[in-house]
Amino acid sequence: MFALIITLVLIGQLILIGWLAQTKKGRTGAIWSLVTFVLDVGLFAFTSYATDPARRALRGESPPEISLLAQDVATAVMVFGPVTLLMLIVVATLPKIFERQRASPD
């Protein structure tokens, strides 16, 4: 169930960023969604690797006092929140592309 929720949040985030870039700034929304997806995957892989309980056991540290589900929720919040804010700021500060008016052949 948790994987379904995370997948829906990810798809919603990608659609939102792409839609804003396409409609408000005249940019290619698919490219901005792809950039957002790459940042999500990279940051998720980094935080998952950094907080992996098996790695803690190998280093001799005690396991975390929270459940794996709570750890996954915290990782998702640490990834989706900052990436969404970063991409919203980047898209909001992009200059708007105006369509060039074509001269009529008269």
Secondary structure by P-SEA (a helix, b strand, c coil): caaaaaaaaaaaaaaaaaaaaaccccccaaaaaaaaaaaaaaaaaaaaaaacaaaaaaaccccccccaaaaaaaaaaacaaaaaaaaaaaaaaccccccccccccc
